[in-house]
Amino acid sequence: MDLTEVKKKMQGVESLATTLGLEFISTPDPDTLEATMQVTPAVSQPFGFLNGGTSLAIAENVAGVGSYALCPDRVPLGLNVSANHLLPVPVGERVRAKARILHKGHTMHVWNIDIKNKDDETISTARVTNYLIPLQH
């Protein structure tokens, strides 16, 4: 998925994605996209591991950017997000989220997002449903 235009529109915009430090990566497959993020104390739980809520936020943000890239005339709103957290990730490591669209409807998108650690092990897997509404100019 080419994110060039999306990145231009997001440049300088304060959002949860910028607060988390998500870096979006274009992929050759139009139905996928990726993002990476450094695990810092700000996104961890008190014991020094990535917070499960942060993983949910990563998943919803990646799916939202993906839906917007596919339908730039619509605003994606997260309708549902669910996840299973499988492995801990300590502060200091990077995680990589890979999203693949499963359903691409006119008003609804369903995404699967796998978040992996530095060893390419799945640390969390999530499903996000986005509801798409017309973009108001």
Buried (B, 14 or more C-beta within 10 A) or exposed (E): BEBEEBBEEBEEEEEEBEEBBBBBBBBEEEBBBBBBBBBEEEBBBEEEBBBBEBBBBBBBBBBBBBBBBBBEEBBBEBEEBEBEBEBBBEBEBBBBBBBBBEEBEEEBBBBBBBBBBEEEEBBBBBBBBBBBEEEEE
